[in-house]
Amino acid sequence: MAEPQRVGPGFAPVAGPESRALILGSFPSVKSREVGFYYGHPQNRFWPLLAALLQKPVPQTTAQKQQLILQNGLALWDTVCCCTITGASDASIRDVQPNDIAKLCQTYPITKIFCNGAASWRVYQKYAWPQTRIPAVKLPSTSPANAAWGMEKLQKVWGEALKDCCENKL
């Protein structure tokens, strides 16, 4: 069994002047930290899901992933900057140092926030909501640990949530 580790900071946000909707994860997994970018575990469905919703090829490189986010009016970040975590278990996250989401929302024209899973939503509600006052939509996690949600179900729920924010591409 893995031991709890103090880790962080996570990744810098991906955001630009056209970013109107922010997708928040919780904290980069061990695999994501190894590859150096968001949703790096090959079984995570985030990039295939987003590509399918936007009718684009699944991005392979970090630059392609950043481009997919930025060219579609999105921003991407995590709620947690640093924490103590055991392996990749969001349920084990403690001693949270949150990211400054309010500052990001003041810097870019973000008006909608979507949380990729319950852990990111809980951290957002506790630390960021009091400053941003932007309601967050809790979406089912794209993590492979969320096996109850197949790709078809994820596409339906995520597609409905994101339909008004991706430059009318959904």
C-alpha positions in Angstrom: 0.0 0.0 0.0 1.3 3.5 -0.9 2.2 5.9 1.9 0.7 9.4 2.1 3.0 11.9 0.4 3.1 15.7 0.5 3.0 16.7 -3.2 2.7 19.9 -5.2 2.5 22.3 -6.6 0.5 20.9 -9.5 0.4 22.3 -13.0 -0.1 25.9 -14.1 -3.5 26.7 -15.5 -4.2 26.5 -19.2 -6.2 29.7 -19.9 -6.3 32.6 -22.4 -8.2 35.7 -23.3 -11.0 33.7 -24.9 -11.5 31.3 -21.9 -15.1 31.6 -20.7 -15.5 28.2 -19.0 -13.1 26.6 -16.5 -12.9 22.9 -16.1 -11.4 22.0 -12.7 -9.8 18.7 -11.7 -8.7 18.0 -8.1 -5.0 17.3 -8.3 -2.7 15.6 -10.9 -2.4 11.9 -10.5 0.9 10.2 -10.2 0.9 9.3 -13.9 -0.1 12.9 -14.9 2.8 14.2 -12.8 5.1 11.7 -14.5 4.1 12.9 -18.0 4.0 16.5 -16.9 0.4 17.4 -17.9 -3.2 17.1 -17.0 -5.0 13.8 -17.4 -1.9 11.9 -18.3 -3.1 8.4 -17.3 -3.8 6.5 -20.6 -7.1 5.2 -19.1 -8.4 8.6 -18.2 -11.2 9.5 -20.5 -10.9 13.3 -20.3 -9.1 13.9 -23.6 -11.1 11.4 -25.7 -14.3 12.7 -24.2 -13.5 16.4 -24.9 -12.3 15.6 -28.4 -15.5 13.6 -29.1 -17.7 16.4 -27.8 -15.8 19.0 -29.9 -15.7 16.7 -32.9 -11.9 16.9 -33.0 -9.1 14.3 -33.1 -7.9 13.1 -29.7 -4.9 15.3 -28.9 -1.7 13.4 -28.3 0.9 16.1 -27.4 0.8 18.7 -24.6 0.7 21.4 -27.3 -2.3 19.8 -29.0 -4.1 19.4 -25.6 -3.5 23.1 -24.8 -4.7 24.1 -28.2 -7.9 22.0 -27.8 -8.7 23.8 -24.6 -7.8 27.4 -25.7 -9.4 27.2 -29.2 -12.7 26.2 -27.7 -13.2 29.0 -25.1 -12.1 26.8 -22.2 -9.6 26.9 -19.4 -8.2 24.0 -17.4 -6.8 23.8 -13.9 -7.0 21.9 -10.6 -8.6 23.0 -7.3 -5.6 21.8 -5.3 -2.1 23.3 -5.5 -0.5 21.1 -2.9 -1.7 18.4 -0.6 -1.0 15.2 1.2 -2.3 12.3 -0.9 -1.9 8.5 -1.0 -1.3 7.3 -4.6 -3.9 8.7 -6.9 -6.8 8.5 -4.5 -8.8 11.7 -4.4 -10.5 10.4 -1.3 -7.2 10.5 0.5 -6.5 14.2 -0.2 -5.8 16.2 2.9 -3.8 19.2 4.1 -5.1 21.1 1.1 -3.4 24.3 -0.2 -5.9 25.4 -2.8 -5.1 27.1 -6.1 -6.2 30.8 -6.4 -9.1 30.2 -8.7 -10.6 33.6 -7.9 -7.5 35.3 -9.3 -7.8 33.2 -12.4 -11.4 34.2 -12.8 -10.5 37.8 -12.4 -7.7 37.5 -15.0 -9.8 35.8 -17.7 -13.4 36.2 -18.7 -14.5 33.0 -17.0 -18.3 32.9 -16.3 -18.8 29.1 -15.9 -17.1 26.5 -13.9 -17.3 22.7 -14.3 -15.7 20.3 -11.8 -14.4 16.9 -13.1 -15.6 14.8 -10.2 -16.8 15.2 -6.6 -13.4 15.9 -5.0 -12.7 18.9 -7.2 -16.3 20.2 -6.5 -15.9 19.8 -2.8 -12.6 21.7 -2.8 -14.0 24.4 -5.1 -17.1 24.9 -2.8 -14.9 25.1 0.3 -12.1 27.4 -0.9 -13.0 29.2 -4.1 -16.8 29.6 -4.2 -16.7 32.2 -1.3 -14.4 34.4 -3.5 -15.7 33.7 -7.0 -19.4 33.4 -6.4 -19.6 31.5 -9.7 -21.7 28.4 -9.3 -19.9 25.2 -10.2 -21.4 22.2 -12.0 -20.3 18.9 -10.6 -19.7 16.5 -13.5 -19.0 12.8 -13.2 -15.3 12.1 -13.1 -13.5 11.0 -16.2 -11.1 8.9 -14.1 -10.8 5.2 -14.8 -11.7 4.7 -11.2 -15.2 5.9 -12.1 -16.0 2.7 -13.9 -19.8 3.1 -13.3 -19.8 5.8 -15.9 -19.1 4.6 -19.5 -18.1 6.9 -22.3 -21.6 7.1 -23.7 -23.0 8.3 -20.3 -20.1 10.7 -19.8 -20.7 12.2 -23.3 -24.3 12.8 -22.6 -23.9 14.5 -19.3 -20.7 16.5 -20.2 -22.1 17.4 -23.6 -25.3 18.8 -22.0 -23.3 20.8 -19.4 -20.8 22.2 -21.9 -23.1 22.9 -24.8 -23.4 26.6 -24.3 -19.7 27.3 -23.7 -17.6 25.8 -26.4 -18.0 28.4 -29.1 -21.2 26.7 -30.2 -19.3 23.6 -31.3 -21.2 21.0 -29.3 
